[in-house]
């Protein structure tokens, strides 16, 4: 990496760190590009050069924490747990992460999940990775004979992911809902779904 590229990367990191601090302190809605530039010690134009919008900046700043959490959850997941328990291990870990800064992650989900994939590359990549993990877990259960062989693992992964998103919406919409309460709701929904695809022989 030459000096110019190194300088660009350093500026990008300064902007990301400043954005993370201000997003946590003030919330994304209250932060402006000018605020972030001032905090980072750069010009507003420099922020726009590196990040096309505040949403793009929010996405990159927060998805790094989500990616880190996912890696840690996978590393700490006991391999011999039943499928439902492994799914709950992952989901509950994310619920805890989001619960620590609900307003911040609510803004991230609101501004990215329903947007075109090309406009939200970090969330698109993260969702694809999570779906692939769910697909793999279902395939492992099929190999063990726990899930019927004719079950399409991609379809099952999509269904499980949809149930997770439903529970996540509940966490964000209902301030009184705790992580434990939302996890219990998700366990009931996912358990009922899995009951329709397990191998009963």
C-alpha positions as CSV (number, residue, x, y, z in Angstrom):
1,X,0.0,0.0,0.0
2,X,1.5,3.4,-1.0
3,X,1.4,6.5,1.1
4,X,-1.7,7.9,-0.6
5,X,-3.7,4.7,-0.1
6,X,-2.5,4.5,3.5
7,X,-3.6,8.1,4.1
8,X,-7.1,7.4,2.6
9,X,-7.5,4.3,4.9
10,X,-6.4,6.3,7.9
11,X,-9.0,9.0,7.1
12,X,-11.7,6.4,6.6
13,X,-11.0,4.9,10.0
14,X,-11.0,8.3,11.6
15,X,-14.5,8.9,10.1
16,X,-15.8,5.5,11.2
17,X,-14.6,5.9,14.8
18,X,-16.1,9.4,15.0
19,X,-19.4,8.2,13.5
20,X,-19.6,5.3,16.0
21,X,-19.0,7.7,18.9
22,X,-21.6,10.2,17.8
23,X,-24.2,7.6,16.7
24,X,-23.9,6.1,20.2
25,X,-24.1,9.4,22.0
26,X,-26.7,11.3,20.0
27,X,-28.4,8.7,17.8
28,X,-28.2,8.5,14.0
29,X,-31.1,10.9,13.4
30,X,-29.5,13.7,15.4
31,X,-26.1,13.3,13.8
32,X,-25.2,15.2,10.7
33,X,-22.3,14.7,8.2
34,X,-21.0,18.0,9.5
35,X,-21.0,16.8,13.1
36,X,-19.1,13.6,12.1
37,X,-16.6,15.5,10.1
38,X,-15.9,17.9,13.0
39,X,-15.5,15.0,15.4
40,X,-13.1,13.2,12.9
41,X,-11.1,16.4,12.2
42,X,-11.9,16.3,8.5
43,X,-14.0,18.3,6.0
44,X,-17.6,17.3,5.3
45,X,-16.6,16.8,1.7
46,X,-14.1,14.2,2.9
47,X,-16.8,12.2,4.7
48,X,-18.9,12.2,1.5
49,X,-16.0,11.1,-0.6
50,X,-15.5,8.0,1.6
51,X,-19.2,7.3,2.4
52,X,-21.9,8.4,0.0
53,X,-24.5,8.9,2.7
54,X,-25.1,8.8,6.4
55,X,-26.9,5.5,6.0
56,X,-23.8,4.0,4.3
57,X,-21.7,5.2,7.2
58,X,-24.1,3.9,9.8
59,X,-24.2,0.5,7.9
60,X,-20.4,0.1,7.8
61,X,-19.9,1.4,11.4
62,X,-22.4,-1.1,12.9
63,X,-22.1,-4.2,10.7
64,X,-18.5,-4.7,11.9
65,X,-19.9,-5.3,15.4
66,X,-22.5,-7.7,14.1
67,X,-19.9,-9.6,12.1
68,X,-17.7,-9.9,15.1
69,X,-20.6,-11.1,17.3
70,X,-21.5,-13.7,14.7
71,X,-18.0,-15.1,14.6
72,X,-17.9,-15.2,18.4
73,X,-21.3,-16.9,18.6
74,X,-20.3,-19.6,16.0
75,X,-17.0,-20.2,17.9
76,X,-18.8,-20.6,21.2
77,X,-21.7,-22.8,20.0
78,X,-21.4,-26.4,21.3
79,X,-21.7,-28.7,18.2
80,X,-23.7,-31.4,20.0
81,X,-26.7,-29.2,20.9
82,X,-30.1,-29.9,19.2
83,X,-30.9,-27.7,16.2
84,X,-33.4,-25.5,18.1
85,X,-30.8,-24.8,20.8
86,X,-28.1,-23.9,18.3
87,X,-30.5,-21.6,16.5
88,X,-31.4,-20.0,19.8
89,X,-27.8,-19.6,20.7
90,X,-27.2,-17.5,17.6
91,X,-30.4,-15.5,17.8
92,X,-30.2,-14.7,21.5
93,X,-26.6,-13.5,21.0
94,X,-27.8,-11.0,18.4
95,X,-30.7,-10.0,20.6
96,X,-28.3,-9.2,23.4
97,X,-26.1,-7.1,21.1
98,X,-29.1,-5.1,19.8
99,X,-30.6,-4.7,23.2
100,X,-27.5,-2.9,24.5
101,X,-28.2,-0.1,21.9
102,X,-31.7,-0.6,20.7
103,X,-32.2,2.9,19.2
104,X,-28.9,2.6,17.3
105,X,-29.6,-0.8,15.8
106,X,-33.3,0.0,15.2
107,X,-32.1,2.8,13.0
108,X,-29.7,0.5,11.2
109,X,-32.4,-2.1,10.5
110,X,-35.0,0.5,9.5
111,X,-32.6,2.2,7.0
112,X,-31.1,-0.9,5.5
113,X,-33.2,-4.1,5.6
114,X,-35.9,-3.0,3.1
115,X,-33.5,-1.2,0.7
116,X,-32.1,-2.7,-2.5
117,X,-29.2,-5.0,-1.9
118,X,-26.8,-3.0,-4.0
119,X,-27.4,0.1,-1.8
120,X,-26.7,-1.8,1.4
121,X,-23.7,-4.1,0.6
122,X,-22.6,-4.8,4.2
123,X,-26.0,-5.9,5.4
124,X,-26.7,-7.8,2.2
125,X,-23.4,-9.7,2.7
126,X,-24.1,-10.3,6.4
127,X,-27.6,-11.6,5.7
128,X,-26.3,-13.9,3.0
129,X,-23.7,-15.3,5.4
130,X,-26.3,-15.9,8.1
131,X,-28.6,-17.7,5.7
132,X,-25.7,-19.9,4.5
133,X,-25.0,-20.8,8.2
134,X,-28.7,-21.7,8.7
135,X,-28.6,-23.7,5.5
136,X,-25.5,-25.6,6.7
137,X,-27.1,-26.3,10.1
138,X,-30.2,-27.8,8.4
139,X,-28.1,-29.9,6.1
140,X,-26.2,-31.3,9.1
141,X,-29.5,-32.3,10.7
142,X,-30.5,-34.0,7.4
143,X,-27.2,-35.9,7.4
144,X,-28.0,-37.1,10.9
145,X,-31.4,-38.2,9.9
146,X,-33.1,-35.7,12.2
147,X,-34.8,-33.8,9.3
148,X,-36.6,-35.4,6.4
149,X,-34.4,-35.9,3.4
150,X,-36.8,-34.2,1.0
151,X,-36.7,-30.9,2.9
152,X,-35.1,-28.1,0.9
153,X,-32.4,-26.7,3.2
154,X,-32.4,-23.2,1.5
155,X,-36.2,-22.9,2.0
156,X,-35.9,-24.0,5.6
157,X,-33.1,-21.5,6.2
158,X,-35.3,-18.8,4.7
159,X,-38.2,-19.7,7.0
160,X,-36.0,-19.8,10.1
161,X,-34.5,-16.5,9.2
162,X,-38.0,-15.0,8.7
163,X,-39.0,-16.1,12.1
164,X,-35.9,-14.5,13.6
165,X,-36.7,-11.2,11.8
166,X,-40.2,-11.3,13.2
167,X,-38.8,-11.7,16.8
168,X,-36.3,-9.0,16.1
169,X,-39.1,-6.6,15.1
170,X,-40.8,-7.4,18.3
171,X,-37.7,-6.5,20.3
172,X,-37.4,-3.2,18.6
173,X,-41.1,-2.3,18.6
174,X,-42.0,-3.2,22.2
175,X,-39.8,-1.5,24.8
176,X,-41.1,-3.7,27.6
177,X,-39.9,-6.9,25.8
178,X,-36.7,-8.2,27.3
179,X,-34.2,-10.4,25.5
180,X,-35.4,-13.4,27.5
181,X,-39.0,-12.7,26.5
182,X,-38.2,-12.3,22.8
183,X,-36.0,-15.4,22.8
184,X,-38.9,-17.4,24.4
185,X,-41.3,-16.2,21.6
186,X,-38.8,-17.1,18.9
187,X,-38.1,-20.6,20.5
188,X,-41.9,-21.3,20.4
189,X,-42.2,-20.2,16.8
190,X,-39.1,-22.0,15.5
191,X,-39.9,-25.1,17.5
192,X,-43.3,-25.3,15.9
193,X,-41.9,-24.8,12.4
194,X,-39.2,-27.5,13.0
195,X,-41.9,-29.9,14.2
196,X,-43.2,-29.9,10.7
197,X,-39.9,-30.9,9.0
198,X,-38.3,-33.3,11.5
199,X,-38.0,-36.9,10.7
200,X,-40.4,-38.8,12.9
201,X,-39.3,-42.3,11.9
